[in-house]
Amino acid sequence: TFDAEMRSWFLGKWYKSLKPDKADLISRILMDDEEKVLRANESWNLPEDYSLTYLMSEKSNFVLLQLMKNNNIVEESVIEPGNFFEYKKNINGIYVVLFKARVDGLLGGNDSGILKLENIYQYSDEPLEIKAGDKYGEFEVRRVTSNKIELKNAIDMTFSPGGITSILD
């Protein structure tokens, strides 16, 4: 079942539903409400071959952020402290936010070259499409609704005291 933020624990990892009306396209949550301090011209390596670089802006109270994937720029923006830097991508016909960070401010003043980011979220750019009949280990998807992925046992399972039974392989 998905919570109000459309997040759910699925197959041992946290996922976010990318569609508000049906939980059939889900993306793994890679970062969830993180914080980071960056120095000017510093790059931060992120999951799935992304990196974020803070570059000093010509405008004294703004920052220039550059998001790259495999060393190719996918998003670059000049942001004022208090605002969000976002990267959206078209996945299966809908634009979804894959990376988001709030520019908290420049620590030590505008010329310090030290930036604090907060409320950092990153989601996988390779989501799972879930449909009835899909199999995950010993489970089969029975149905998908707006807030739930219902699984059932695909086969009978037997458990013994003290034994180990793999149900997702």
Solvent accessible surface area in square Angstrom, and as a share of the most:
residue,aa,sasa,rsa
1,T,109,0.64
2,F,13,0.05
3,D,60,0.31
4,A,106,0.83
5,E,104,0.47
6,M,42,0.19
7,R,72,0.26
8,S,9,0.06
9,W,148,0.52
10,F,15,0.06
11,L,53,0.27
12,G,43,0.41
13,K,99,0.42
14,W,126,0.44
15,Y,20,0.07
16,K,51,0.22
17,S,5,0.03
18,L,19,0.10
19,K,57,0.24
20,P,117,0.74
21,D,105,0.55
22,K,86,0.36
23,A,0,0.00
24,D,30,0.16
25,L,5,0.03
26,I,0,0.00
27,S,0,0.00
28,R,81,0.30
29,I,23,0.12
30,L,34,0.17
31,M,22,0.10
32,D,59,0.31
33,D,79,0.41
34,E,74,0.33
35,E,110,0.49
36,K,58,0.25
37,V,71,0.41
38,L,1,0.00
39,R,150,0.55
40,A,29,0.22
41,N,107,0.55
42,E,63,0.28
43,S,68,0.44
44,W,39,0.14
45,N,128,0.66
46,L,13,0.06
47,P,54,0.34
48,E,49,0.22
49,D,98,0.51
50,Y,10,0.04
51,S,20,0.13
52,L,0,0.00
53,T,13,0.07
54,Y,2,0.01
55,L,44,0.22
56,M,87,0.39
57,S,26,0.17
58,E,181,0.81
59,K,120,0.51
60,S,75,0.48
61,N,64,0.33
62,F,54,0.22
63,V,0,0.00
64,L,39,0.19
65,L,0,0.00
66,Q,25,0.11
67,L,0,0.00
68,M,38,0.17
69,K,46,0.19
70,N,87,0.44
71,N,130,0.67
72,N,98,0.50
73,I,94,0.48
74,V,52,0.30
75,E,50,0.22
76,E,84,0.38
77,S,31,0.20
78,V,74,0.42
79,I,18,0.09
80,E,70,0.31
81,P,45,0.28
82,G,36,0.34
83,N,76,0.39
84,F,86,0.36
85,F,1,0.00
86,E,65,0.29
87,Y,20,0.08
88,K,108,0.46
89,K,77,0.33
90,N,72,0.37
91,I,14,0.07
92,N,95,0.49
93,G,63,0.60
94,I,56,0.28
95,Y,154,0.59
96,V,12,0.07
97,V,42,0.24
98,L,3,0.01
99,F,4,0.02
100,K,59,0.25
101,A,0,0.00
102,R,61,0.22
103,V,0,0.00
104,D,52,0.27
105,G,13,0.13
106,L,27,0.13
107,L,75,0.38
108,G,80,0.77
109,G,38,0.36
110,N,66,0.34
111,D,127,0.66
112,S,44,0.28
113,G,7,0.07
114,I,43,0.22
115,L,0,0.00
116,K,50,0.21
117,L,0,0.00
118,E,34,0.15
119,N,47,0.24
120,I,0,0.00
121,Y,48,0.18
122,Q,3,0.01
123,Y,22,0.08
124,S,5,0.03
125,D,15,0.08
126,E,136,0.61
127,P,31,0.20
128,L,60,0.30
129,E,113,0.51
130,I,4,0.02
131,K,133,0.57
132,A,66,0.51
133,G,42,0.40
134,D,31,0.16
135,K,130,0.55
136,Y,40,0.15
137,G,31,0.30
138,E,42,0.19
139,F,38,0.16
140,E,38,0.17
141,V,2,0.01
142,R,147,0.54
143,R,127,0.46
144,V,18,0.11
145,T,44,0.26
146,S,52,0.34
147,N,68,0.35
148,K,74,0.31
149,I,22,0.11
150,E,40,0.18
151,L,58,0.29
152,K,92,0.39
153,N,78,0.40
154,A,37,0.29
155,I,103,0.52
156,D,142,0.73
157,M,42,0.19
158,T,117,0.68
159,F,130,0.54
160,S,70,0.45
161,P,141,0.88
162,G,89,0.85
163,G,47,0.45
164,I,175,0.89
165,T,59,0.34
166,S,64,0.41
167,I,59,0.30
168,L,80,0.40
169,D,143,0.74
